Amino acid sequence: MNRLHPKKLLNTKWTAVLPVNKERHFIVTKVIDPDSPDEQVERLEIEAVYSRRIKSIAWEELRNTKIWKRGWV
């Protein structure tokens, strides 16, 4: 399991283990802050390098090594 903190994920690079539509490499482009400052960050926006498509994911998905690998592999 990857040790991660959501506030430190901005601009980090990730590789999808199972690419879809040639989208394999991603960059975290935005950490979505919660409505209340008392709440924790739950979501991120990641951008596919190949297609520039942006999608929102739960930041904890990046901990799953069956889905994501840190860096561009």
N, C-alpha and C positions, 0 to 999 in steps of 0.2 A: 504494500500500500504506500502510495506517495504521501509524504508529509507536505502539506500545502496550507497556506493561509490565503483566503480570498482577496484580501487587500493588496497582496504582493504579486498577484497574477497578471496585472496589466502589462501588455507587450510581451508576454511569454509565448514561446512557440511550442506547438503540439503536433503530433502525427497520429492520425486515425489508424487504428490497427486494420479495420475493414473499410477501405475507402468506398464512397458512393459517388457516382458521376464524376470520377477522376479527382474528387476532392479528398486529398490525403493530408495536406499540410495546412495548418491553421495558426492564426495569431489571435490572442485575446486582445480585443480592441476597446472593450468597455467593461468596467465592473459596475453593475447596476446597484446603486445604493437603495436601501429599504426606505419606506415612507417615514418611519420613525427612527431616530438615531439610537434608540435602545435595542432595536432589532439587528440581527446579523445579516450579512450579505448572503443572498440565496442564488442569484443568477448572474451570468456573464454573457457578453456578446462575443462570439468568435467569428472571424472572417476567414473564408477559404482563400488561400493564396492564388489558386488556379482560376477560380471563377469570380472572386470578390463577393460571393454570396455571404450574407451575414445571418447567423442564427443565434438564438438565445438558448442557453443550456443552464442547468443547475451546476454550480461550480463544483459540487461534490462528484459529478460524473468524471472529472479529470483524475480522481483518485483510482478509478477502476482501470487496472493495467490490461484488462481484456479489451478495452475500448480505446484507450489513449496511451501514448508514450510521450514522455517529456522530450522536447527538442524536435528537430527535423531528422528523422531516421530514413 
